Amino acid sequence: MKVKSFRLNNYLELRLEKGKTIIYLQGKPVSQCLQLVMQIPNEDVGVYDFINSIDEANEVKNAMLEEEGLIERTERPLITPEEEFWGHSSNLQVWVEHGYDTRILHSNLSFPLLKRLMLAGDKKAKKVFNEEVAKRCDDGYVPVILTLFENGCINHLNGEQFNYVMSSLERLLNQELEQEDKIIVLFVLFIEQLKNHNLSRANKFYRHLKEYDIPENQKFCSLWRFAGRIYLRESENSDEELFLIERSKKCLKKAIDLDTTDFYSWYYLSKAYLKYNDKVKAIWAIRAALSIKPNIYKALFFLGEIYVAYKEYSKAIDVFTTASYLPADTSEVWKRLGFCFEQIKEFEMAITLYKGVLEIKPDKKVMYNLGINYCRVGNYNAAISIYKMILKEDDDNELVWRNLGLIYYNLNQFNLAIMCFKRLVRCN
């Protein structure tokens, strides 16, 4: 059966697949169109005269339906998948023909799509992207501003454009806004300044946020969590490392206060505690995360790394072994298991694990460690074979030439040992 499709331009195409409208960018699926946002009857057009975008029109429509008690009965349009496909095709065609005007489509589709087009090299998208971001921030419609933030659109502005948007949002704070909208704008200003390394400006908005009683919902939990992650990232190689880690912990704790079951808030809080060298609380936080989602590989892996950092290798082995049964990159967890078994002097087990890693993918460091462990168990011929394999790819590897020289010396093969040590000198 032939797939129904509609080409919009050299970059975009819509296809109807299994009853769903899929957007393709340069031949690759990038998004599924949700149900058509709305259809406005001709007799109701006047009601929407003051509306600036589809986002606002949809809000007005929902408010009208709710007033009439029709919201539940009209949640799903009574149209076929094919009719919906042609509706999406028509909407997107108008969007393309009007120069990617983001007011024509819902922002949760128009901006992610416009960003993808820009990154794919569409010249028109590159030209209008920054203008559209600035224009929609100037409009002051907070749900769209939040969409811009959540989709990382502000990240792509240059310095001048970024400052313009930040000024526009600060001006918005002086207008009459619902308290929840004002909190959202403060969060966007706070986190964007933080991402842009403007700590003093970020701290200003952080202090403003502390003045509000933040509503308990997932949206604000996510915003606090995101801020905590950024502070944690900014602490890397910073002169203010301890301050930034402390602020990261505060943001993540605020997220947890809003939703104690938020896995990632606990996960990043554990990372913050570990950077603060607080092993007990790092383990407490990561175990809290695992109590919410027990089979998350990266959380188990991180717990194992905490135990390794504090040289509790037997506990690390137990955790890494559990992680090894989960769907993930088996080679990484086997490498860590190999390292742990080395530390407790179970070299044969380390050898078995390192060989397993090499069966999955080549890894020069693992080969080197395998050679060392062969030496530890007295299997010098196997070590020589491994080291020679490394030298085929890296003939100036000083550690390998030194180890080979020591092996030949221990085997009383002095001529070969001298040859290796001379080669090591040339590496220097």
N, C-alpha and C positions, 0 to 999 in steps of 0.2 A: 504494500500500500504506500503510495507516494505521500511524503510528509508535506503538509501545507505550509508555505513560507511566504514571507513578505519582506523584500529588501528595502531598507530605508535610505542607505547611502553606501559608500565604499567600506564603511566600518560596521554598520549595524544591520542585523537581520532578525526577524521574528519567525519562530517556527512553532507550530501546534504539534505537541508531542504528548501522547497518552492523555489527551483532554486538557493539557496545560500549555499556556503560552510562555515560551522560553525566549529570552533575549540572547542573541549571539553577537559577540564582538570579535571581528576578524576570525570568524569560523569557530570560536570557542564559546560554550555556554557560560554566561556570567550572572544571570539573574532569572528568576521566575516572576512574571507579572502576577500580582495579586488580583483579586477581583476588581472589576471596574469601580473606581471610587464613587462616581455619581453620574446620573443623567438628569439634567434639569429640564423639566417641561417648559415649553414656550411661555405659558401663562404665569410661571413663577420667576422669569428672568429678572423682573424689576426688583425682586427681593434681594438679589445679589449684586446690585449696582455698586455698592460701596466696597465690594470685596476686591482684594489685590491679588489673590492667588487661589489655586485649587485647594491648598491646605485650609485656608480660611473659609472657602465655600463649603468644604466638606464639614467643617465644624458647625457652620450655620445650618446646614442640612440636617445634621444629627440632632442639633438642638430643636429644630422644628419638629422632627419625627418624635423626639422624646416627649415634647409638649403634647403631641397628638396621640401618644401611647402607641406609636407604630414602630418604635425602634427595633423590637424583637422580630416583628413580622417582616421587616425589610432588610434584615442583615444580609441576606443572600439574594442577588438578582436572579429573576426567573428567566435566564437566557441560556442557550446552549453553549458548550465550550467553543464551537466554531463562531458563534455570534460574538462571544467575548473576545476571541482572537482578533476578529475584524475591528472590534471596538478599540482594543489596545493598538492595533496597527494604525488606525485612524488618528488616535491621540498622539502616538509617537511621531507619525508623519507630520502632523501640525507642529509638534515641538521642534523637529528638525528644520522644517520650512521657515519657522520663526526664529532661526538662529539660536536654538537651544535656550529659549526663554524659560527659565525654571519655574515661572509662575503657572505655566500651562499644565505641568505634571505635578503630582504630589512630590514633595521634597525628598521623601525617603526613597524615591526612584530617580528623580531628575538629577540630584547632586552626586550620588554614587556613580551614576551612569556618565555624567559629565566629567567627573574626575577620571574615570577609566578611559574615556575618549581622549582627554588631555594627555594622560600618560602613554596612550597608544600612539600619539603623534598627530592627532587630528588638529589641524591648524586653526580651524574655527573654534574648536573647544578651548584650545590654549588661549585664544584671544579673548573669549568671553568669560572664562572661568572666574578670574579674579573680580571682574566687574559684577558678575552674578552674586558672588559671595558678599561683596561690599554692599550691593543694592539690597539684598535680602536682610542683611543686618540693619541697614538703615530703615527698612520697613518696620522693624521692631516687633515682628511677630515671633514670640518666644519659642513655640514648638519648632519653627523652622531653624531658629538659631541653635536650638539643642541638636537638631539633625545635622547641621553643619559641623558642630563640635564632635558629635559621636562618629561621624564619617571621616574625621581627620581633614576636612577641607581647609581649615585655617592653617594647617601645617604647610600648605603649598604657597602661601603668600610671601612676597618679599618683605623686607623690613619696613618700607614705607606703607605698603598695603596693610601689613599687620598692625602697625600703629594706628592707621585710619580706622580699622575695624574695632580695635580696642577702645578708641575714643568714642566711636559710635555707640558701643555697648555701655560705656560709662555714662553717656548722655541719656541713654535709655533708663538708667537707674533713677534719674531725676523726674521721670514721668510717672503718672498714676498707673501702677501695676498691681496685679494681685500678688499677695505675699509669696506664693509658691513660684510665680514667674520671676519675681525679684531675686529669690534665692537661686534659681537656675542661672540667671544672668551673672550673679556673683560667682557661682561655681565656674562658669565658663571663663570669666575674667581671671579668676584665681588660678585655674589649671593651665590656661593658655600662657599666662605670664610665667608660670613655673616651668612649663615646657620650653619657653623661650629664654630660660636662664635669668629672668628678671626677678631675683629673689625678694628684693625690697618691695616691688610692686605686688608680687604674689602674697607676701605677708600682710600687706595692707588689706587685701580682699579676704584673706583668711581671718583676720581680726573682725571684719564686718560679718562674716558668716557665723562667728561665735555668738553674735548678738541675737541670732534667730533660733527659735525652737524648730529644728528641722523635722518635717513630716516623716513618719515611719513608712517608707515605701522603697521598693527595689531600685527605683530611679536614683534616689539620693544615696542609697547604700552604694550603688555602682560609682557614683561621682566621688564619694569619699575614698572608695577603694582605688579608683584611678589616681586620685591625688597622692595617696600613699605610695603607689607604685612609682610615680614620677619622683617623689622625694627620695625613694630608695635608689632609683637610677642616678639621680643627681648627686648622691652621696659618694659615688665612685670617684676616687682621686680628687676629692674636694677638700679644701682647707677647713670647711665647716662640716666635716663628715658626721661628727657626733650630733650636732644640732639637726642636721637633715635626717638622720636615722631616727632621732627622737620625734621629729615632726611626722615622719612616715608612720611611726607606731601610733601616734595620736590619731591620725586620719584613719588608719586601718581599724583602730578600736572604735571610732565613731561609726564606721561602716558596720562593724559587728554589733554595736548597740542597736542599730536600725534593723539588722537581720542576723540573728545568731547562727543561721544555717547557711550563710554565704561562704561557700567553700574557698573561693579565691582570696577573700579577706583574711581568713585564717592562714592560708598558704603563704601569702606575702608577709603577714605578721611574723610568721616563723622565720622567714628570710631576714627580716629586720632584726629580730632577736639574735639570730646567729651572727650577723654583722656586728652586733653589740656585745658579742662574746658571752651571751647569756644562754648557755646550753640547755638548762632546765626549762626555761620558758620557750625556747625554740622547739624543743621536743613536745612540750605541752601544746603549743599552737599547731604544729603539724599533725599531731595525733587528733586534735579537735577537727582539723580539716578531713582527716581520714575517717573519722567517725561519721562524717556527713557523706563522703564518697569513698568507700573503702578500696576501690579497685582503680584508682587513678595512678598510673605508672609514675608520673613525674613527682607526685607527692611521696610515694614510697621511695623513689630514688633519692629524693632530697633528704628524707629521714635517714637513709643509709649513709649519705654524705655527712650528715651531722655526726653520726657515730664514728665515721672515719676521721673527721676533724679532731675528735677527742680520743682517738686511738682505741675505741671500743670495737675491735674488729669482729669479735664473735657475734655481737649484736648486729653489726653491719651486714655480716654474712646472712643472718636470718632474714633481714629485711630485703636485701638484694635478691635472695633466693625466691622470696615471695613475688618480687617485682618481675623476675625472669619468666614467670608463667603468664604474665599479662601481654596482650598484643602491643608490641613496641619494638624498638631497635634492640634486638637481643644482644648484639655485639657490645653495646655500651655497658650493659649490666654485667655481662660476662667479664669484661675488662676490669670492672671494679671488684668483682668477686675474685678474679685472679690476683689482683693487688692485695686484697684482704688475706687470702690464703698464703701469699708470700710472707706477710707480716707475722702470721702465726706459725711460719716455717713448715707449712704443708705444701712443699714445692711440687710434688707430683700432681696434686690437685690444681695448682696454679698452671702447670704445663698443659694439663687437659683443657682447661678453660681458655688459655691463650691460643691453643691449636684450634679450638672451636671458633674463636673470633676470626682467625685467619681463613677458615673455611668459608666464612660469610663475606669478608672483604679484606683486601690487603691493608696492612697498617704497620708502618715501619717501627713505630715505638713498641708495638706489641711484639714484633719480631725480635727486637732488641731484648725486651724483657724475657721472652721465651729462651733466647740464647743464654742469658744470665742464669735462668732456672735450670737449664740443661747442665750448666757448669756446676751448680750447687748439688745436683744429684750425681755428678761424675760422668755424665754422658757427653764427653768432650767432642766426639765426632759429630753428634747432632748439633751441638753449639757451633762448631766450625762451619757446618753446612748452612745453618741459618745466617751466620755472619757473612758468608760469601754471597748469599742471596742479596743481603742488604747492600754490599759493596758494588754489586752489578748496577744498582740504581743510584748509589751515592758513594762514589769512590773516595771522597775526602772526609768520610765520617771518622773523626778522631777517636771517639769512644770505641767504635768497632775495631779499628786497627790496634788500639791499646789492649782490648780484651783478647783479640786473636793472639797478640804477642805473648800475653800472660798464659793463655792456654798452651801454646807451643812450648813455652818455657817449662810449664809444669809437666809436659809430656817429654821433656828432655830433647825436644827438637829445636836445638839452639839456633841453627842456621835460619830456619823459618821464623823463629822469634826475633832474631836480629833484623831480618828483612821487614817484618811488620813494624818494629820500633823505628827503623829508618824511614819507613813510609809515613809513620805518625809524625816524625820530625818535619817532613816535607809539608804535611798538612798545616803545621804551625807557621 
